[in-house]
Amino acid sequence: MGVVYEAEGERLKRTVALKLILSLGHDEASRKRCWREARAAAAVNHPHVCQDYEVGDDGGTLFIAMELLEGEPLNTTLKRGPLSVDQALPIAVDMLAALGAIHARGIVHRDLKPSNVFFTGHGIKLLDFGLARPDLQTTGDSLDSLTRSGAVFGTPGYMAPEQIAGDPVDARADLFAVGAILFEMLAGRPAFGGRTVMAVVNATLTEQPPALAGPP
């Protein structure tokens, strides 16, 4: 999708994460959509949402200056094993609180996954709200698009069935992803498994995650 640098603002001397969006190319419709959603995300002020400071265009490359975070993403944490219920539930509650603030402004994340849940010294932050993500309800893209090189419509294993099918997507798709992430935090493995992208997609469409086992 792009590349992220650590940078310093010349005026306030504030250290930021500078994200260059390289995947849009000359697709003017996607660029306008990215601008619109970046502006909307920048207007949200919530303790569990990574703050966007500025969006701009430099020589045809769209950039976003955002809050620089210190810590690690949830996918790194999960490599050390599953979390306890006492650890996982507060994370899920904080995710839902952040999504509530974003959804209230009409933004749907569409790519919520463990790597977009970031642990800091002050709790979690959700990253990448709707940036450079197509509106599936208007593009008509479907399952065949998932394997197309460079296409970013979401991440198999966390995408809701309607998102895979190219049907209209709203806030409920993000709630589906929260459920998948909560399962993975508790079980230590994805809710929808498979050795290939298509196998994961098929499991999402046709199977139920295995029942969680263990103490109450």
C-alpha positions in Angstrom: 0.0 0.0 0.0 2.8 2.4 0.8 5.7 3.2 3.1 5.9 4.8 6.5 8.7 7.1 7.8 9.5 8.7 11.1 9.5 12.4 10.5 9.6 15.8 12.3 7.3 18.7 11.7 9.3 21.8 10.9 7.0 24.2 12.7 6.0 22.4 15.9 9.0 20.0 16.0 6.5 17.3 16.6 7.7 13.7 15.7 5.1 12.0 13.5 4.7 8.9 11.3 4.6 10.0 7.7 2.7 7.5 5.5 3.1 7.7 1.7 0.2 6.1 -0.1 1.8 4.6 -3.2 -0.9 2.1 -4.3 -3.3 4.7 -5.7 -1.3 5.6 -8.8 -3.3 7.7 -11.2 -6.7 6.4 -10.1 -8.4 9.7 -9.5 -11.6 8.2 -8.0 -9.5 6.3 -5.5 -7.4 9.4 -4.7 -10.6 11.4 -4.0 -12.0 8.7 -1.8 -8.8 8.4 0.1 -8.7 12.2 0.6 -12.4 12.2 1.8 -11.9 9.3 4.3 -8.5 10.7 5.6 -10.2 14.0 6.3 -13.1 12.2 8.1 -10.7 10.1 10.2 -8.7 13.2 11.1 -11.8 14.7 12.6 -12.2 11.9 15.1 -10.6 12.4 18.5 -10.7 9.2 20.5 -8.1 7.7 22.9 -8.1 4.4 21.1 -7.9 5.8 17.5 -4.5 6.8 16.0 -4.7 10.5 15.3 -4.2 11.8 11.8 -2.7 15.3 11.8 -2.6 16.2 8.1 -3.2 14.8 4.6 -1.6 16.3 1.5 -0.3 15.7 -2.0 3.4 16.0 -2.9 4.2 15.6 -6.5 1.3 13.3 -7.1 2.0 11.1 -4.0 -0.7 11.3 -1.3 0.7 11.5 2.2 -0.7 11.4 5.7 1.0 12.7 8.8 -0.2 10.8 11.9 0.5 10.1 15.5 3.8 8.2 16.0 3.2 5.2 18.3 5.6 3.2 20.4 4.8 -0.4 21.3 3.8 -3.4 19.2 0.9 -4.6 17.1 -1.4 -7.3 18.4 -0.2 -9.8 15.7 3.3 -9.6 17.3 1.8 -10.2 20.8 -0.1 -13.2 19.6 3.0 -14.9 18.3 3.9 -15.4 22.0 0.6 -17.4 22.6 -3.1 -16.8 23.3 -4.3 -14.2 25.9 -6.4 -14.9 28.9 -10.0 -13.8 29.1 -9.0 -11.0 31.5 -6.5 -9.8 28.9 -8.6 -10.2 25.8 -11.9 -8.7 26.8 -10.6 -5.2 27.7 -8.9 -5.1 24.3 -12.1 -6.1 22.5 -14.1 -3.4 24.5 -11.5 -0.7 23.6 -11.7 -1.8 19.9 -15.5 -1.5 20.0 -15.3 2.0 21.7 -13.0 3.2 18.9 -15.2 1.7 16.2 -18.2 3.4 17.8 -16.5 6.8 17.4 -15.5 6.0 13.8 -18.8 4.6 12.7 -20.6 7.6 14.1 -18.9 9.6 11.4 -19.8 7.2 8.7 -16.4 5.5 8.3 -16.1 1.7 8.0 -12.6 0.3 8.6 -12.9 -2.6 6.2 -9.5 -4.0 7.1 -9.5 -4.6 10.8 -7.0 -7.3 11.8 -4.4 -7.9 14.6 -1.7 -5.8 12.8 -4.0 -2.8 12.9 -4.5 -3.1 16.7 -1.5 -1.4 18.3 -0.4 -1.7 21.9 1.0 1.5 23.5 1.9 2.4 27.0 -1.6 3.9 27.3 -3.8 1.1 25.9 -4.6 0.2 22.3 -4.8 2.3 19.2 -6.6 1.3 16.0 -4.8 2.1 12.8 -5.7 2.7 9.1 -9.4 3.6 9.1 -10.6 3.3 5.6 -7.4 4.6 4.0 -7.2 3.7 0.3 -9.8 1.0 0.7 -12.4 0.6 -2.1 -16.0 1.0 -1.4 -17.1 -2.5 -2.3 -20.7 -1.6 -2.5 -20.0 0.6 -5.5 -17.1 -1.2 -7.2 -18.9 -4.6 -7.6 -15.6 -6.4 -7.0 -16.0 -10.0 -5.7 -14.2 -13.1 -4.7 -12.1 -13.2 -7.9 -10.5 -9.9 -7.0 -9.0 -11.3 -3.8 -6.1 -13.0 -5.6 -5.4 -10.1 -8.0 -1.9 -8.6 -7.5 -2.0 -5.3 -5.6 -5.7 -5.4 -4.8 -6.5 -4.4 -1.3 -10.1 -5.1 -0.3 -9.5 -6.5 3.2 -7.7 -9.4 4.7 -9.0 -13.0 4.4 -9.8 -14.5 7.8 -11.2 -11.2 9.1 -13.5 -10.1 6.2 -17.2 -10.6 6.7 -19.0 -12.8 4.1 -20.8 -9.8 2.5 -17.4 -8.1 2.1 -16.0 -11.2 0.3 -19.1 -11.4 -1.9 -18.9 -7.8 -3.0 -22.2 -6.9 -1.3 -22.8 -3.6 0.5 -20.5 -3.2 3.5 -21.4 -1.3 6.6 -20.3 -1.1 10.3 -21.4 -4.7 10.8 -18.4 -5.9 8.8 -16.1 -4.3 11.4 -18.0 -6.1 14.2 -17.4 -9.4 12.4 -13.7 -8.7 12.3 -13.7 -7.9 16.1 -15.3 -11.3 16.7 -12.6 -13.0 14.6 -9.9 -11.1 16.4 -11.4 -11.9 19.9 -11.5 -15.6 18.9 -7.9 -15.5 17.9 -6.8 -13.8 21.1 -8.5 -16.5 23.2 -7.7 -19.6 21.1 -4.3 -18.6 19.8 -5.3 -19.5 16.2 -7.4 -17.8 13.5 -11.2 -18.3 13.6 -11.1 -19.3 9.9 -8.1 -21.4 8.9 -6.8 -22.7 5.6 -3.5 -23.2 3.8 -4.5 -20.9 0.9 -6.4 -17.7 0.5 -9.3 -19.5 -1.2 -9.4 -22.1 1.7 -9.7 -19.3 4.3 -12.4 -17.6 2.2 -14.3 -20.8 1.8 -14.1 -21.4 5.6 -15.5 -17.9 6.2 -18.4 -18.4 3.9 -19.4 -22.0 4.8 -18.0 -23.0 8.2 -18.3 -22.0 11.9 -15.2 -21.4 14.0 -14.5 -24.4 16.3 -15.9 -24.1 19.8 -13.5 -22.6 22.3 -12.3 -25.2 24.9 -10.8 -24.8 28.3 -11.8 -23.6 31.8 -14.9 -21.3 32.1 
